[in-house]
């Protein structure tokens, strides 16, 4: 798998940064020929992960978008990373309905369902990195 030259790195500290990241993700998906429904899946995942950066980390984090080329297909890799408090129980955090801020508890598990590939690594006291891929 090869990362292409297209890289967007968006610092996310406030809600307006999440909106900007969502718009850039939608634009990238459109430029790469993704169907509108797939672009919306990506944008929704960017929103969910971006709001986690705003709500659960003291200093926000970073969203990165890369275009991918692999075995004749193209895709987009989304990475959301922070150096926040980390997630003490990943299994619980990935279960539907679990929320630490009185939300619906569908952000992380919903993001996993929206994307073709999804990985989360979190170390309490060090931070969290979510990597997700969507293929065209």
C-alpha positions in Angstrom: 0.0 0.0 0.0 1.3 3.4 -0.9 0.4 6.8 0.6 -0.1 9.3 -2.2 1.2 12.9 -2.2 -2.2 14.2 -1.0 -1.9 14.9 2.7 -4.1 17.2 4.7 -3.2 17.9 8.4 -5.8 19.8 10.4 -5.2 20.8 14.0 -8.4 20.4 15.9 -9.0 22.3 19.1 -12.4 23.9 18.7 -15.7 23.0 17.1 -15.0 25.3 14.1 -11.9 23.1 13.4 -14.1 20.0 13.2 -16.3 21.8 10.7 -13.2 22.7 8.6 -11.9 19.1 8.8 -15.2 17.7 7.7 -15.4 20.1 4.7 -11.9 19.2 3.6 -12.6 15.5 3.9 -15.7 15.9 1.8 -13.8 17.9 -0.8 -11.0 15.3 -1.0 -13.5 12.5 -1.4 -15.3 14.4 -4.2 -12.0 15.2 -6.0 -11.1 11.5 -5.8 -14.4 10.4 -7.4 -16.0 8.9 -4.3 -19.8 8.6 -4.5 -21.7 11.2 -2.4 -22.8 8.6 0.1 -19.2 7.5 0.7 -18.1 11.1 1.1 -20.8 11.5 3.8 -19.6 8.4 5.6 -16.1 9.8 5.7 -17.4 13.3 6.8 -19.4 11.8 9.6 -16.5 9.8 10.8 -14.3 13.0 10.7 -17.0 14.8 12.8 -17.3 12.0 15.4 -13.5 11.7 15.8 -13.0 15.5 15.7 -15.5 16.1 18.4 -13.8 13.5 20.6 -10.6 15.6 20.2 -12.4 18.7 21.3 -14.4 17.1 24.2 -12.0 14.6 25.7 -8.5 16.1 25.4 -7.1 19.2 27.1 -5.4 20.5 24.0 -7.2 18.9 21.1 -5.3 16.9 18.5 -4.7 16.4 14.8 -6.8 15.0 12.0 -4.8 13.8 9.0 -6.2 12.7 5.6 -4.1 10.8 3.1 -5.1 9.6 -0.3 -4.2 5.9 -0.8 -3.4 3.8 -3.8 -3.3 0.0 -3.4 -3.6 -2.8 -6.0 -5.4 -0.7 -8.5 -7.9 0.9 -6.1 -7.9 4.2 -4.3 -8.9 5.2 -0.9 -8.6 7.7 1.9 -6.9 7.2 5.2 -8.1 9.2 8.2 -6.0 9.5 11.3 -7.2 11.2 14.5 -4.5 11.5 17.2 -4.0 13.3 20.5 -1.8 13.3 23.5 -4.8 13.4 25.9 -5.7 11.2 28.8 -6.2 8.0 26.7 -9.1 5.6 27.0 -8.8 3.3 30.0 -11.2 0.6 28.7 -11.3 0.3 24.9 -13.8 -2.5 24.8 -16.2 -0.5 26.8 -15.6 2.6 24.7 -16.3 0.7 21.5 -19.6 -0.7 22.8 -22.8 0.9 21.6 -24.5 3.2 24.1 -21.4 3.8 26.3 -20.7 7.6 26.8 -18.6 9.5 29.2 -20.2 12.9 28.4 -23.9 12.0 28.4 -24.1 11.6 24.6 -25.6 8.7 22.6 -22.5 6.5 22.9 -22.4 5.8 19.2 -19.4 7.9 18.1 -16.6 5.3 18.1 -18.6 2.2 17.3 -20.6 4.1 14.6 -17.3 5.3 13.1 -16.1 1.7 13.0 -19.2 0.7 11.0 -19.0 3.6 8.6 -15.4 2.9 7.4 -14.0 -0.1 5.6 -11.1 -0.5 8.0 -10.8 0.8 11.6 -8.1 0.6 14.2 -7.8 2.3 17.6 -4.8 2.4 19.9 -5.0 4.2 23.2 -2.6 4.3 26.2 -3.9 5.9 29.4 -1.9 9.0 30.2 -0.4 9.1 26.7 -3.1 9.6 24.2 -5.2 7.9 21.4 -4.8 7.3 17.7 -7.6 6.2 15.5 -6.8 5.1 11.9 -9.6 4.4 9.5 -9.7 3.7 5.8 -12.5 4.1 3.2 -12.0 2.5 -0.3 -13.7 3.6 -3.5 
